[in-house]
Amino acid sequence: MVNKKQQILRINKLILFLLIFSFCGGGSETSGTVEEVQDTTTTTDVQDTTTTTDVQDTTTTTEVQDTTTTTEVQDTTTTTEVQDTSTFGTWANVKGPPMIYAASDVSQSTIDKTLKWYQIASSAWGEFGPAEIWIVGNSKETVSDLEDLWCDIRTEKDTKWNKEWDCANEYWSPFARYVDDGGAAVSTYYRDYIDYHFFLVTMGPKYPSPDEDDYKVVTMHEYFHIYQHAHISNIDDEGPSSAIRDEKMGGADKPWFAEGGAEYMAQLLYSRQPNVRSNYLKEIMDRKAYSIGEYLDYGKPLKDLTYSDPVQTYDIGTWLVAYIVDKVGEETFRVNFYRDLDGLGFEESFKKHFGMGSDQLISEFDEWIKQPVDELLKIIP
Ligand SMILES: [Zn+2]
Protein backbone atom coordinates (compact mmCIF):
# COMPACT_ATOMS: atom_id res chain seq x y z
CA MET A 1 0.00 0.00 0.00
CA VAL A 2 1.07 3.34 -0.55
CA ASN A 3 1.13 6.22 1.70
CA LYS A 4 -1.09 8.36 -0.31
CA LYS A 5 -0.43 11.70 1.11
CA GLN A 6 3.19 11.38 0.81
CA GLN A 7 2.84 10.16 -2.62
CA ILE A 8 0.88 13.07 -3.68
CA LEU A 9 2.91 15.70 -2.07
CA ARG A 10 6.01 14.72 -3.77
CA ILE A 11 4.82 15.52 -7.09
CA ASN A 12 5.23 19.07 -7.61
CA LYS A 13 6.37 19.12 -11.05
CA LEU A 14 4.62 17.91 -13.97
CA ILE A 15 3.80 14.55 -13.06
CA LEU A 16 0.52 13.41 -13.74
CA PHE A 17 -0.52 11.03 -11.31
CA LEU A 18 -3.25 8.94 -12.27
CA LEU A 19 -4.91 6.20 -10.78
CA ILE A 20 -7.37 4.56 -12.62
CA PHE A 21 -9.77 2.17 -11.51
CA SER A 22 -11.66 -0.17 -13.30
CA PHE A 23 -13.39 -3.29 -12.87
CA CYS A 24 -12.17 -6.14 -14.68
CA GLY A 25 -14.33 -8.98 -15.03
CA GLY A 26 -13.90 -12.51 -15.29
CA GLY A 27 -10.65 -14.00 -15.31
CA SER A 28 -9.91 -17.39 -16.21
CA GLU A 29 -7.90 -19.59 -14.32
CA THR A 30 -4.41 -19.56 -13.91
CA SER A 31 -1.84 -17.44 -15.14
CA GLY A 32 1.69 -16.58 -15.61
CA THR A 33 3.79 -14.04 -17.17
CA VAL A 34 6.53 -13.18 -19.40
CA GLU A 35 8.86 -10.63 -20.40
CA GLU A 36 10.67 -9.59 -23.21
CA VAL A 37 14.03 -8.79 -23.72
CA GLN A 38 16.61 -7.20 -21.86
CA ASP A 39 17.91 -7.54 -18.57
CA THR A 40 17.05 -10.07 -16.41
CA THR A 41 13.58 -10.18 -16.75
CA THR A 42 12.63 -7.52 -18.98
CA THR A 43 11.17 -7.81 -22.27
CA THR A 44 10.81 -5.21 -24.76
CA ASP A 45 8.58 -5.22 -27.59
CA VAL A 46 7.47 -3.17 -30.31
CA GLN A 47 5.59 -4.13 -33.32
CA ASP A 48 2.90 -3.99 -35.70
CA THR A 49 -0.54 -4.24 -36.72
CA THR A 50 -3.55 -2.29 -37.24
CA THR A 51 -7.14 -2.01 -36.74
CA THR A 52 -9.86 -0.83 -34.69
CA THR A 53 -12.06 -1.63 -32.03
CA ASP A 54 -14.02 -0.73 -29.26
CA VAL A 55 -14.41 -1.25 -25.82
CA GLN A 56 -16.15 -1.99 -22.78
CA ASP A 57 -15.29 -1.12 -19.41
CA THR A 58 -16.13 0.90 -16.75
CA THR A 59 -13.14 2.79 -16.24
CA THR A 60 -13.24 5.42 -13.82
CA THR A 61 -10.43 7.59 -14.05
CA THR A 62 -9.31 9.93 -11.71
CA GLU A 63 -6.93 12.00 -13.08
CA VAL A 64 -5.12 14.73 -11.90
CA GLN A 65 -2.91 16.87 -13.52
CA ASP A 66 -0.39 19.21 -14.00
CA THR A 67 1.70 20.94 -12.05
CA THR A 68 1.47 20.15 -8.69
CA THR A 69 -0.80 18.16 -6.96
CA THR A 70 -3.12 15.69 -7.48
CA THR A 71 -5.38 13.53 -6.50
CA GLU A 72 -6.88 10.86 -5.18
CA VAL A 73 -5.72 7.60 -5.13
CA GLN A 74 -7.70 4.74 -5.15
CA ASP A 75 -5.60 2.13 -4.40
CA THR A 76 -5.55 -0.09 -6.93
CA THR A 77 -2.90 -2.40 -6.70
CA THR A 78 -3.10 -3.13 -3.30
CA THR A 79 -5.83 -5.20 -3.52
CA THR A 80 -6.41 -8.41 -2.71
CA GLU A 81 -7.30 -11.78 -2.86
CA VAL A 82 -5.05 -14.45 -3.42
CA GLN A 83 -6.02 -17.30 -5.37
CA ASP A 84 -3.68 -19.93 -4.75
CA THR A 85 -4.92 -22.72 -6.53
CA SER A 86 -2.12 -24.48 -7.95
CA THR A 87 1.26 -25.53 -8.47
CA PHE A 88 2.72 -22.22 -9.32
CA GLY A 89 3.53 -19.64 -6.75
CA THR A 90 1.06 -17.31 -5.24
CA TRP A 91 3.22 -14.27 -5.66
CA ALA A 92 1.51 -13.16 -8.83
CA ASN A 93 -2.05 -13.98 -7.95
CA VAL A 94 -3.03 -10.61 -6.62
CA LYS A 95 -6.24 -9.46 -8.24
CA GLY A 96 -7.32 -6.01 -9.12
CA PRO A 97 -6.57 -3.37 -11.68
CA PRO A 98 -3.05 -2.10 -12.13
CA MET A 99 -1.77 1.19 -10.86
CA ILE A 100 -1.04 3.60 -13.67
CA TYR A 101 1.56 6.33 -13.58
CA ALA A 102 2.05 8.59 -16.54
CA ALA A 103 4.36 11.43 -17.43
CA SER A 104 2.72 14.83 -17.55
CA ASP A 105 2.76 14.99 -21.34
CA VAL A 106 0.85 11.77 -21.73
CA SER A 107 -2.77 12.39 -22.63
CA GLN A 108 -5.72 11.09 -20.74
CA SER A 109 -6.87 9.24 -23.80
CA THR A 110 -3.59 7.33 -23.91
CA ILE A 111 -3.99 6.41 -20.29
CA ASP A 112 -7.55 5.28 -20.84
CA LYS A 113 -6.63 3.31 -23.89
CA THR A 114 -3.78 1.54 -22.13
CA LEU A 115 -5.94 0.55 -19.23
CA LYS A 116 -8.79 -0.54 -21.41
CA TRP A 117 -6.70 -2.92 -23.50
CA TYR A 118 -4.81 -4.19 -20.51
CA GLN A 119 -8.12 -5.09 -18.95
CA ILE A 120 -9.53 -6.69 -22.06
CA ALA A 121 -6.53 -9.00 -21.89
CA SER A 122 -6.76 -9.65 -18.17
CA SER A 123 -10.47 -10.39 -18.46
CA ALA A 124 -9.76 -12.92 -21.16
CA TRP A 125 -6.75 -14.63 -19.63
CA GLY A 126 -7.17 -14.11 -15.90
CA GLU A 127 -5.98 -11.41 -13.58
CA PHE A 128 -2.47 -11.44 -12.29
CA GLY A 129 -0.67 -8.88 -10.30
CA PRO A 130 0.19 -6.68 -8.61
CA ALA A 131 1.14 -4.71 -11.67
CA GLU A 132 2.12 -1.12 -12.29
CA ILE A 133 1.89 0.49 -15.70
CA TRP A 134 4.28 3.38 -16.25
CA ILE A 135 3.68 5.43 -19.37
CA VAL A 136 6.67 7.39 -20.56
CA GLY A 137 6.28 10.74 -22.30
CA ASN A 138 8.07 12.49 -25.11
CA SER A 139 10.57 14.66 -23.31
CA LYS A 140 13.58 14.06 -21.15
CA GLU A 141 12.19 16.48 -18.65
CA THR A 142 8.98 14.64 -17.98
CA VAL A 143 10.92 11.40 -17.84
CA SER A 144 13.06 12.82 -15.13
CA ASP A 145 9.95 13.66 -13.14
CA LEU A 146 8.71 10.16 -13.70
CA GLU A 147 11.99 8.75 -12.42
CA ASP A 148 11.59 10.80 -9.26
CA LEU A 149 8.13 9.43 -8.79
CA TRP A 150 9.40 5.91 -9.40
CA CYS A 151 11.91 6.31 -6.60
CA ASP A 152 9.29 7.68 -4.24
CA ILE A 153 6.81 4.94 -4.93
CA ARG A 154 9.40 2.22 -4.68
CA THR A 155 10.80 3.35 -1.39
CA GLU A 156 7.34 3.80 0.03
CA LYS A 157 6.30 0.32 -0.92
CA ASP A 158 9.48 -1.43 -0.03
CA THR A 159 11.86 -0.61 2.77
CA LYS A 160 14.47 -2.82 1.19
CA TRP A 161 14.51 -0.80 -2.02
CA ASN A 162 18.01 0.33 -2.80
CA LYS A 163 17.76 3.99 -3.71
CA GLU A 164 21.31 4.22 -4.81
CA TRP A 165 21.17 1.50 -7.43
CA ASP A 166 17.53 0.96 -8.21
CA CYS A 167 16.31 4.49 -8.52
CA ALA A 168 17.45 6.29 -11.66
CA ASN A 169 21.10 7.28 -11.57
CA GLU A 170 23.76 8.26 -14.02
CA TYR A 171 24.14 4.72 -15.25
CA TRP A 172 20.59 3.53 -15.30
CA SER A 173 17.04 4.72 -15.73
CA PRO A 174 13.96 2.59 -15.89
CA PHE A 175 12.40 4.90 -18.46
CA ALA A 176 14.90 7.03 -20.36
CA ARG A 177 15.43 4.83 -23.36
CA TYR A 178 11.73 4.71 -24.13
CA VAL A 179 11.67 8.39 -24.98
CA ASP A 180 13.69 7.83 -28.12
CA ASP A 181 13.25 4.17 -28.76
CA GLY A 182 9.61 3.70 -27.92
CA GLY A 183 8.49 0.15 -27.46
CA ALA A 184 7.07 -1.52 -24.41
CA ALA A 185 8.25 -4.04 -21.90
CA VAL A 186 7.37 -6.10 -18.90
CA SER A 187 9.77 -6.67 -16.04
CA THR A 188 9.17 -9.00 -13.19
CA TYR A 189 10.25 -7.57 -9.91
CA TYR A 190 10.12 -10.91 -8.19
CA ARG A 191 13.61 -10.73 -6.81
CA ASP A 192 15.31 -11.93 -3.73
CA TYR A 193 16.67 -8.54 -2.67
CA ILE A 194 13.33 -6.75 -2.43
CA ASP A 195 10.19 -7.32 -0.41
CA TYR A 196 7.46 -5.92 -2.60
CA HIS A 197 7.10 -8.04 -5.70
CA PHE A 198 5.29 -6.74 -8.76
CA PHE A 199 5.17 -6.56 -12.53
CA LEU A 200 6.36 -3.41 -14.20
CA VAL A 201 4.79 -2.62 -17.55
CA THR A 202 6.54 0.23 -19.31
CA MET A 203 4.88 1.81 -22.31
CA GLY A 204 6.86 4.11 -24.58
CA PRO A 205 5.38 7.03 -26.51
CA LYS A 206 6.14 5.73 -29.98
CA TYR A 207 6.56 2.60 -32.08
CA PRO A 208 3.71 2.19 -31.95
CA SER A 209 2.28 5.55 -31.06
CA PRO A 210 -0.79 5.46 -28.86
CA ASP A 211 -2.76 6.74 -31.84
CA GLU A 212 -2.11 3.59 -33.76
CA ASP A 213 -4.18 0.50 -33.37
CA ASP A 214 -1.01 -1.46 -32.83
CA TYR A 215 -0.72 0.17 -29.47
CA LYS A 216 -3.74 -1.84 -28.35
CA VAL A 217 -2.21 -5.10 -29.48
CA VAL A 218 1.11 -4.27 -27.87
CA THR A 219 -0.65 -3.58 -24.58
CA MET A 220 -2.25 -7.03 -24.69
CA HIS A 221 1.01 -8.61 -25.81
CA GLU A 222 2.67 -7.19 -22.70
CA TYR A 223 -0.11 -8.55 -20.56
CA PHE A 224 0.49 -12.01 -21.94
CA HIS A 225 4.04 -11.74 -20.68
CA ILE A 226 2.59 -11.10 -17.24
CA TYR A 227 0.43 -14.18 -17.74
CA GLN A 228 3.47 -16.26 -18.62
CA HIS A 229 5.60 -15.09 -15.72
CA ALA A 230 2.78 -15.42 -13.23
CA HIS A 231 2.82 -19.14 -13.94
CA ILE A 232 6.38 -19.51 -12.80
CA SER A 233 7.21 -19.63 -9.14
CA ASN A 234 10.99 -19.36 -9.28
CA ILE A 235 12.27 -16.19 -7.77
CA ASP A 236 14.75 -14.12 -9.67
CA ASP A 237 17.94 -14.48 -7.70
CA GLU A 238 20.47 -13.98 -10.46
CA GLY A 239 21.39 -17.58 -9.86
CA PRO A 240 19.89 -21.03 -10.28
CA SER A 241 16.33 -20.04 -9.58
CA SER A 242 16.27 -17.35 -12.23
CA ALA A 243 17.92 -19.75 -14.65
CA ILE A 244 14.97 -22.09 -14.16
CA ARG A 245 12.60 -19.17 -14.72
CA ASP A 246 14.36 -18.38 -17.98
CA GLU A 247 14.17 -21.96 -19.06
CA LYS A 248 10.45 -22.07 -18.36
CA MET A 249 10.06 -19.07 -20.61
CA GLY A 250 11.77 -20.88 -23.46
CA GLY A 251 15.39 -20.03 -22.70
CA ALA A 252 17.34 -16.96 -21.60
CA ASP A 253 17.49 -14.40 -24.39
CA LYS A 254 15.52 -16.75 -26.61
CA PRO A 255 12.38 -15.11 -27.91
CA TRP A 256 10.85 -17.92 -29.95
CA PHE A 257 8.31 -19.24 -27.48
CA ALA A 258 7.68 -16.36 -25.11
CA GLU A 259 7.39 -13.75 -27.84
CA GLY A 260 5.62 -16.03 -30.26
CA GLY A 261 3.02 -16.85 -27.62
CA ALA A 262 2.52 -13.26 -26.51
CA GLU A 263 2.18 -12.05 -30.06
CA TYR A 264 -0.14 -14.74 -31.30
CA MET A 265 -2.38 -14.63 -28.24
CA ALA A 266 -2.59 -10.81 -28.44
CA GLN A 267 -3.34 -10.80 -32.17
CA LEU A 268 -5.87 -13.59 -31.83
CA LEU A 269 -7.67 -11.84 -29.00
CA TYR A 270 -7.60 -8.56 -30.87
CA SER A 271 -9.04 -10.17 -33.99
CA ARG A 272 -12.10 -11.17 -31.97
CA GLN A 273 -12.91 -7.71 -30.70
CA PRO A 274 -15.96 -5.90 -31.99
CA ASN A 275 -15.41 -3.92 -35.17
CA VAL A 276 -12.18 -5.56 -36.10
CA ARG A 277 -12.29 -6.61 -39.74
CA SER A 278 -12.91 -10.26 -40.32
CA ASN A 279 -9.72 -10.97 -42.23
CA TYR A 280 -7.57 -9.09 -39.74
CA LEU A 281 -5.62 -12.04 -38.41
CA LYS A 282 -4.87 -13.46 -41.83
CA GLU A 283 -3.55 -10.07 -42.94
CA ILE A 284 -1.28 -9.86 -39.94
CA MET A 285 0.01 -13.38 -40.37
CA ASP A 286 0.51 -12.83 -44.07
CA ARG A 287 2.73 -9.88 -43.20
CA LYS A 288 4.65 -11.93 -40.67
CA ALA A 289 5.20 -14.56 -43.33
CA TYR A 290 7.57 -12.15 -45.11
CA SER A 291 10.15 -13.16 -42.50
CA ILE A 292 10.01 -16.86 -43.30
CA GLY A 293 12.46 -16.73 -46.18
CA GLU A 294 15.15 -15.01 -44.17
CA TYR A 295 14.63 -17.43 -41.30
CA LEU A 296 15.08 -20.45 -43.55
CA ASP A 297 18.09 -18.89 -45.26
CA TYR A 298 19.74 -17.96 -42.01
CA GLY A 299 19.68 -21.56 -40.93
CA LYS A 300 20.09 -21.16 -37.21
CA PRO A 301 17.65 -23.29 -35.21
CA LEU A 302 14.62 -21.38 -34.01
CA LYS A 303 15.29 -22.18 -30.36
CA ASP A 304 18.82 -20.79 -30.61
CA LEU A 305 17.92 -17.44 -32.12
CA THR A 306 18.48 -14.57 -29.72
CA TYR A 307 16.97 -11.13 -29.60
CA SER A 308 19.92 -9.84 -31.52
CA ASP A 309 20.03 -12.27 -34.43
CA PRO A 310 19.15 -10.56 -37.70
CA VAL A 311 15.99 -12.55 -38.16
CA GLN A 312 12.47 -11.55 -37.20
CA THR A 313 12.25 -14.24 -34.55
CA TYR A 314 9.03 -12.73 -33.22
CA ASP A 315 7.36 -13.38 -36.56
CA ILE A 316 8.54 -16.94 -36.80
CA GLY A 317 7.66 -17.61 -33.18
CA THR A 318 4.20 -16.23 -33.84
CA TRP A 319 3.81 -18.64 -36.74
CA LEU A 320 5.05 -21.49 -34.55
CA VAL A 321 2.45 -20.76 -31.90
CA ALA A 322 -0.24 -20.50 -34.57
CA TYR A 323 0.89 -23.94 -35.72
CA ILE A 324 0.74 -25.33 -32.18
CA VAL A 325 -2.68 -23.82 -31.57
CA ASP A 326 -3.94 -25.31 -34.80
CA LYS A 327 -2.61 -28.70 -33.74
CA VAL A 328 -3.73 -28.92 -30.13
CA GLY A 329 -6.23 -26.11 -29.63
CA GLU A 330 -6.00 -22.75 -27.99
CA GLU A 331 -7.05 -23.97 -24.57
CA THR A 332 -4.32 -26.57 -24.50
CA PHE A 333 -1.70 -24.01 -25.40
CA ARG A 334 -2.82 -21.16 -23.23
CA VAL A 335 -4.32 -22.88 -20.23
CA ASN A 336 -3.10 -26.46 -19.93
CA PHE A 337 0.49 -25.97 -20.94
CA TYR A 338 0.93 -23.06 -18.54
CA ARG A 339 -0.92 -24.83 -15.77
CA ASP A 340 1.65 -27.62 -15.82
CA LEU A 341 4.67 -25.55 -16.70
CA ASP A 342 5.79 -24.78 -13.18
CA GLY A 343 5.48 -28.30 -11.88
CA LEU A 344 6.71 -30.24 -14.90
CA GLY A 345 9.17 -27.81 -16.39
CA PHE A 346 9.16 -26.49 -19.93
CA GLU A 347 10.03 -29.55 -21.93
CA GLU A 348 7.85 -31.99 -20.02
CA SER A 349 4.80 -29.74 -20.17
CA PHE A 350 5.53 -29.20 -23.85
CA LYS A 351 5.59 -32.96 -24.50
CA LYS A 352 2.53 -33.62 -22.42
CA HIS A 353 0.39 -31.03 -24.13
CA PHE A 354 1.79 -30.70 -27.62
CA GLY A 355 2.37 -34.38 -28.17
CA MET A 356 6.11 -34.34 -28.78
CA GLY A 357 9.30 -32.64 -27.66
CA SER A 358 10.11 -29.13 -28.78
CA ASP A 359 12.91 -30.18 -31.16
CA GLN A 360 10.69 -32.61 -32.94
CA LEU A 361 7.83 -30.18 -33.18
CA ILE A 362 10.10 -27.47 -34.56
CA SER A 363 11.53 -29.79 -37.16
CA GLU A 364 8.00 -30.59 -38.30
CA PHE A 365 7.23 -26.91 -38.32
CA ASP A 366 10.34 -26.11 -40.33
CA GLU A 367 9.11 -28.40 -43.09
CA TRP A 368 5.54 -27.22 -42.91
CA ILE A 369 6.47 -23.57 -43.14
CA LYS A 370 8.19 -24.04 -46.49
CA GLN A 371 4.82 -24.26 -48.17
CA PRO A 372 3.28 -21.36 -50.07
CA VAL A 373 1.79 -18.71 -47.83
CA ASP A 374 -1.73 -19.40 -49.03
CA GLU A 375 -1.35 -22.88 -47.69
CA LEU A 376 -0.04 -21.65 -44.34
CA LEU A 377 -2.86 -19.18 -43.97
CA LYS A 378 -5.42 -21.98 -43.99
CA ILE A 379 -4.74 -22.60 -40.31
CA ILE A 380 -5.41 -19.00 -39.35
CA PRO A 381 -8.94 -18.28 -38.14
ZN1 LIG B 1 7.08 -9.37 -26.00
Boltz pocket constraint, residues with backbone or C-beta under 6 A from the ligand:
constraints:
  - pocket:
      binder: B
      contacts: [[A, 35], [A, 36], [A, 43], [A, 44], [A, 45], [A, 221], [A, 222], [A, 225], [A, 258], [A, 259], [A, 262]]
      max_distance: 6.0
